[in-house]
Amino acid sequence: MSYKNQLKELSFIVNDGLTNYIKIHDYIHDESETLISAVKNFFGFGVSMDVLLKKAETLIPVWASISDRINDFKKSAYPNLSDDEKYYFETLISYVNAVQKTIASLVERQKFMEEGTNRFFNWLMSWKAFQEKRKVYQASVEEYCIIGQKLNDAKHIVLIDCSG
């Protein structure tokens, strides 16, 4: 029995989750890290850090659900996969884990920024601390991109139609 269709379906679910993550990442970037956002924030028209944090936090249950689907498939089908399918699936698992790590880092960074704005007069967010959070986030983005390239390189494993 071939599990290519199930692996393909899982891949589409992961891709949909990635599209959602990128949309939220871009929104946060546009609202907090651009010159236009700085001007909007200066004049009091920007999006609050609390709103941006909540946006980032919406990704956690989405990716927890994706991870659950992956783990359910692993429990039920992994021993029956071909070697190529196992390679693809293991790469997919690594990718999901890397994206979840990236989301956790994004949420952590946004919490840090939100705390800095809530306690502006009592606690000034240090540039060094912010840069460290930003570096960790960027490193996790780079990690999932590297794994994503491996996944793309292996996509032929599940995209080949073997029905004849």
N, C-alpha and C positions, 0 to 999 in steps of 0.2 A: 504494500500500500504506500502510495506517495503522499507526502504531507506538503507538497509544494503550494497548493492552494491555500492551506491554512497559514503557512509561512508568509505567503504573499499578503494575505489579509492582515496578519499581524504587522507586516511592514507598512501597509497603508494606514493602519491605526497609529503607528509610531510617527509616520510622516504627517498625519493630521495633527498630532500632538506637537510636533516640531513647528508646524505652521502657526499654531496657536501661541507657542512660546515666542517665536520670532516676532509676531504681531505685538505681543505685550512688551518684549524687549525694546522694539522700535518705538513704541508709545512712550515708555519710560525714558528712553534716550532723548526723544524729541521734546519731552516736557521737562527734562531736568539737566540735560547736558549740552544744550546748544546755546548759541548766542541769542537766538530769538526767545528761548525759554528764560534765559537770564534777564532779558529786558521785561518780559511778561511778569516774572517774579518780582522784579524791582518795583514795578508799578502796581503790584497786587493782583494781577490777572492770571497768574500761573496756577497750575494744578498743585495741590498740597502734597507734601511728602507722604502724608497718611493715605491719600488716595492712591498714590503710586505704589506704596507698600501693599495695600489691599489688592491691587491689580496683580502684583507679583505673587502674592499668596494664593491667588486663584489657580495658579499652575500646579500647586502641590497635590490637590486631590485628583486632578486630571492625570498627572504622571503616576500617582499611586495606583490608579485604576489601570493604566497601561502596564505597569509593572505586575499587577495582579494577573492580568490576562497572559502576560509572558510566562509567569510562574505556573499558572494553571496548565498552559500548553506544555511546559517542560515536564511537569509531573505526569501528564497523560501520554505524551508522544515522544519524548526525547530518546528513549531506548530504541525506538523504531525508525529513527531518522537515518538516512544514508550518511556517510562520512562528510560529503559536501554539504548536505543539509545541516548537519551538526555544526560544521564550521560557520555557515551563514547564521545559524541560530545563536551560537555563542557570541559572534560578532554583534548581532542584534541586541543580545543581553548586555554586552559591554557598552553599547551605544546608549541604551536606555538608562543604565546606571550613570553614565557620564552626563547625560542631559539632566538627570535628577540631581546630580552633584552641582551642576551649573545653576539650576533653579534654586537650590538651597543657598548657594553663594549669592545669587541675585537678591533673594529675600533677606539674607543677612546684611548685605550692603544697603538695601533700602531701609531696613530697621535702623541701621546706624545713622543714615541720613535723616530719617524721621525723628529719631531721638535728638539729633543735633538741632533740628528746627524747633522741637517742643521745649527744649531747655536752652534756648539761644543765649539768654543772659546769664544763666548759671553754669553753662557748660559749652564752651566753644569747641566745635568739632575741629580737631587738628587736621591739617592738610596731609601730614604724614600718615596718620591713621586711615584717612579716607583713601589715600593712594594705595595703601596696603590692601584694603578691601577690594579696591578696583583691580589691583594686580591679581589677586586670588580669583576674582570673577573672570578676568580675561584669560588666565591660565586654564580655567575649567572650560571656557568656550573653545579654546584651541584644542584641548583634549578631545572634546566631543566631535570637533571637526575632523581631527585625524582619524578617529574611529569611524566617523561617517564616510570618509573616503574609502576606508577598507570595506565598509558595507556596500558602498556603490560599486567598488571593484568586484564584489562577489554577487551582485544582483542577478547575474546571468543564471545563478544556481536555482533561483525561484521563478525567474521570468520565462525560462525556456518551457514551452508547451510540449509535454511528452505524450500527448494524447494521440499523436500520429497523424 
